[in-house]
C-alpha cells in the first residue's frame, strides 16, 4: 500500500484509452486502496505533470524508461520542472510491450502508411523493413492508442502499431502480432503524487543532479557510492537546456531516503554538485 499525503480524487494517465499507460494505471489502482477515483487520459506527459503540480488530490502515471529505447526524454525533462516539492515518485511497475500491426484493412499488402508513437515505430523496424517497401511512410503520433484511434477516419491503406486491446476497442483487424524487434521489450512506469513512503527491504531512490564544471566531478560523485557500498541501478543524462555542454544526470540507487547510508551519500555528493533534486524513494518492482 502507498502512503499518500492526501486523498487521491483523480488519477491521470497517457491516453487515450487502450495505451500501455492505461494498463499500468490499472495496476497502480490496486496499490492506492481507494474507491471512486476519477481516471482521466491526458495527451502528453508534460500536461500530466503540469496538472498534478497545479491541482491537489491528483496523481499521474507516466512512462520513464523502455528496455529497448532507454530513457523517456519528455518525462525526465518535465520532472525537473515540478514546483511543488511534495510531489514525488511513489511507486513503479513494469509492463511488457507486445506490439501489433492493426488496420481497417484485412490484407497487409494494402498498407501504404504506418502511424504510431515514435518509440513504437523504432521498436518495430525489422518487421517494417521485412514486410514493406524501404520508402513506406512512417508517421509519428502522440501515443500508440491515438494512432489506432485515428485509423477510424482514415482509409484502409493506413495501419498503426498498437496493442491488441486497442484493436479490440476500435474494432480494427490485427494483421500481425508480436512485431517487436526484441521479444523482451518492457516499459517502466511510475506513479507521481504528493506522497511519502516508508522504507522496506527492497527500495530504490531516484535523483537528478548537475556536477560542478571541473575535471573529475562526475567520477567523484560516483566514487561516493562505491565508498559506501551502495549499488547503482541506473544512470543517464539529458542536456540542461541552459548551457551548451551542461548536462543533468539521472541516477537510481538501492536504498530508501530515510536509511542512514542514503542520507550520508546525499550529503557527501553535494560537495561535487551544483544542484540535486530528489525524485522519490519507493519500493522496487
C-alpha atoms as one frame of an Amber mdcrd trajectory, in Angstrom:
protein
   0.000   0.000   0.000   1.224   3.504  -0.862   1.034   6.222   1.770  -0.462
   9.332   0.187  -0.419  12.689   1.967  -3.880  13.473   0.618  -6.874  11.629
  -0.763  -6.462  10.977  -4.468  -9.586  12.055  -6.320  -8.217  11.950  -9.861
  -5.672   9.632 -11.476  -4.180  10.739 -14.794  -2.608   8.568 -17.477  -1.249
   8.952 -21.000  -4.254   8.434 -23.242  -6.471   7.831 -24.987  -7.813   4.571
 -23.576  -6.012   1.452 -24.714  -2.450   2.668 -24.127   0.171   0.779 -22.166
  -0.051   3.683 -19.722  -3.676   2.738 -19.048  -2.609  -0.854 -18.402  -0.050
   0.445 -15.888  -2.697   2.727 -14.352  -4.908  -0.276 -13.631  -2.059  -1.942
 -11.747  -1.409   1.169  -9.642  -5.095   1.451  -8.727  -4.777  -1.687  -6.633
  -1.956  -0.060  -4.635  -3.958   3.051  -3.799  -6.671   1.179  -1.957  -9.227
   3.888  -2.728 -12.574   3.700  -4.495 -14.332   6.136  -6.812 -11.156   7.689
  -8.252 -11.754   9.653 -11.442  -9.490   8.261 -14.183  -8.566  10.812 -16.844
  -6.497  10.350 -20.032  -4.144  13.210 -20.974  -2.476  13.819 -24.322   1.131
  14.307 -23.128   3.410  13.620 -20.183   4.038  17.362 -19.913   0.331  18.077
 -19.423   0.020  15.325 -16.812   2.885  16.728 -14.747   1.681  20.326 -15.053
  -1.836  19.345 -13.971  -0.607  17.469 -10.890   1.660  20.390  -9.993  -1.281
  22.801 -10.021  -4.063  20.612  -8.632  -4.233  18.916  -5.222  -5.687  15.427
  -4.776  -4.255  14.227  -8.084  -1.759  11.570  -9.165  -0.388  10.548 -12.540
   1.019   7.511 -14.329   3.922   8.255 -16.670   6.455   6.135 -18.610  10.050
   6.665 -17.528  12.194   4.004 -19.222  11.968   1.436 -22.013  14.224  -1.616
 -22.083  14.996  -1.046 -25.781  14.856   2.726 -26.317  16.074   3.752 -22.842
  15.127   6.964 -21.062  11.792   8.651 -21.861  13.080  12.140 -22.562   9.783
  14.000 -22.157   9.297  12.503 -18.700  12.791  13.297 -17.457  12.770  16.852
 -18.756   9.422  17.637 -17.159  10.204  16.011 -13.807  12.770  18.766 -13.352
  10.090  21.434 -13.798   7.870  20.341 -10.886   7.391  23.257  -8.499   5.690
  21.510  -5.557   8.415  19.767  -3.546   5.817  17.413  -2.028   5.316  15.704
  -5.395   7.431  12.558  -5.723   7.647   9.219  -7.451   5.908   6.874  -5.027
   5.732   3.555  -6.911   6.785   1.798 -10.104   5.645  -1.080 -12.273   6.911
  -2.754 -15.441   4.621  -3.549 -18.385   5.568  -5.991 -21.190   5.260  -4.372
 -24.623   3.674  -6.547 -27.301   3.123  -4.533 -30.461   0.653  -5.487 -33.206
   0.055  -4.111 -36.678  -3.618  -3.091 -36.808  -5.767  -1.646 -39.582  -9.238
  -1.456 -41.097  -7.723  -3.461 -43.948  -7.767  -7.240 -43.844  -4.708  -7.726
 -46.055  -1.257  -6.436 -45.101  -0.473  -5.932 -48.798  -2.855  -2.948 -48.904
  -0.854  -0.954 -46.338   0.989   2.112 -47.673   1.446   4.173 -44.475   2.141
   3.251 -40.845   1.351   5.528 -37.904   2.345   5.185 -34.241   4.300   6.624
 -31.341   7.965   7.272 -32.292   9.239   4.634 -29.869   6.841   2.007 -31.200
   7.963   2.716 -34.760  11.604   2.471 -33.689  10.959  -0.820 -31.899   9.471
  -2.496 -34.996  11.929  -1.530 -37.743  12.956  -5.099 -38.545   9.334  -6.073
 -39.130   8.659  -2.955 -41.221  11.733  -3.436 -43.423  10.879  -7.115 -43.958
   7.237  -6.617 -44.979   7.168  -3.195 -46.669   8.986  -1.110 -49.255  12.016
   0.844 -47.970  10.264   4.172 -48.567   6.993   3.356 -46.773   5.772   6.449
 -44.936   6.020   6.257 -41.142   4.018   8.931 -39.325   4.586   9.794 -35.658
   1.670  10.222 -33.235   1.409  11.107 -29.538   0.645   7.512 -28.488   0.035
   4.054 -29.941  -3.616   4.241 -28.917  -4.051   7.661 -30.532  -2.647   6.230
 -33.748  -5.131   3.341 -33.671  -7.982   5.719 -32.907  -7.119   7.874 -35.930
  -7.457   4.871 -38.231 -11.236   5.168 -37.827 -11.192   8.272 -40.042  -8.508
   7.068 -42.469  -8.774   4.697 -45.414  -7.590   1.112 -45.302  -4.168   1.874
 -46.776  -3.170   3.028 -43.278  -2.035   0.784 -40.426  -0.998   1.538 -36.853
   1.367  -0.094 -34.421  -0.563  -0.608 -31.187  -1.526  -3.293 -28.700  -4.201
  -5.952 -29.133  -6.602  -4.326 -26.667  -6.568  -1.097 -28.675  -7.503  -3.025
 -31.813 -10.455  -4.518 -29.951 -11.551  -1.109 -28.651 -11.670   0.451 -32.108
 -12.816  -2.701 -33.945  -9.674  -2.987 -36.055  -8.108  -6.025 -37.666  -4.869
  -7.413 -36.253  -2.668  -8.015 -39.293   0.363  -9.220 -37.306   1.111  -9.904
 -33.648   4.272  -9.559 -31.563   6.098  -7.495 -34.196   8.682  -6.077 -31.760
  12.269  -6.363 -32.938  13.153  -7.515 -29.424  10.901 -10.033 -27.692  11.907
  -8.882 -24.196  10.522  -5.354 -24.609   9.293  -3.704 -21.414   8.445  -0.207
 -20.228   8.807   1.020 -16.657   6.033   3.307 -15.427   5.995   5.370 -12.243
   3.228   6.972 -10.216   3.671  10.628  -9.339   1.794  12.173  -6.394   2.062
  14.103  -3.149   3.233  11.138  -1.161   5.520   9.730   1.472   6.768   6.170
   1.505   8.101   4.028   4.317  11.293   2.019   3.988  11.070  -1.663   3.094
  13.769  -4.242   2.441  13.643  -3.578  -1.323  13.722   0.158  -2.092  15.305
   2.494  -4.602  15.851   6.246  -4.659  15.811   8.385  -7.808  17.691  11.675
  -8.000  18.699  14.268 -10.585  21.847  16.374 -10.288  24.339  18.564 -12.121
  28.043  18.426 -11.371  30.467  21.266 -10.855  32.288  22.305 -14.039  35.630
  20.866 -13.105  37.693  17.789 -14.052  36.573  14.524 -12.458  33.403  15.958
 -10.893  31.157  13.094 -12.045  33.733  10.482 -11.065  33.917  11.999  -7.592
  30.142  11.718  -7.240  30.114   8.089  -8.362  33.058   7.223  -6.101  30.952
   8.169  -3.067  28.500   5.378  -3.885  31.393   2.956  -4.277  32.951   4.018
  -0.978  29.665   3.498   0.873  28.968   0.204  -0.945  25.676   1.477  -2.387
  24.567  -0.220  -5.569  23.792   1.986  -8.573  20.806   0.763 -10.581  20.604
   3.308 -13.395  22.336   6.405 -14.726  21.576   8.571 -17.747  21.813  12.208
 -18.741  19.891  14.947 -20.518  21.032  18.383 -21.716  20.304  21.036 -19.095
  18.878  23.293 -21.845  20.660  26.190 -20.149  24.246  25.998 -21.353  25.800
  24.063 -24.226  27.701  21.077 -22.872  25.926  21.158 -19.489  24.021  18.013
 -18.536  21.602  16.843 -15.873  22.327  13.322 -14.635  19.542  10.970 -13.557
  20.537   8.249 -11.145  18.772   5.437  -9.273  20.413   3.700  -6.338  19.415
   0.992  -3.892  18.062   2.194  -0.570  15.429   4.481   0.907  15.995   8.157
   1.601  15.355   7.563   5.300  18.199   4.998   5.505  21.416   6.258   7.081
  23.610   5.200   4.101  21.287   7.069   1.719  21.348  10.181   3.892  25.134
  10.025   4.049  25.613   9.581   0.300  23.333  12.534  -0.465  25.252  14.717
   1.978  28.625  13.769   0.501  27.781  14.131  -3.183  26.679  17.714  -2.576
  30.387  18.565  -2.356  30.709  17.975  -6.111  27.281  19.004  -7.390  25.642
  22.319  -8.157  22.099  21.000  -8.000  20.336  17.942  -6.565  16.649  17.055
  -6.828  15.250  14.002  -5.055  12.666  12.493  -7.390  11.428   9.878  -4.922
  12.109   6.841  -2.768   9.880   3.840  -3.441   9.713   0.077  -3.478  11.440
  -1.609  -6.417   9.168  -3.535  -8.764
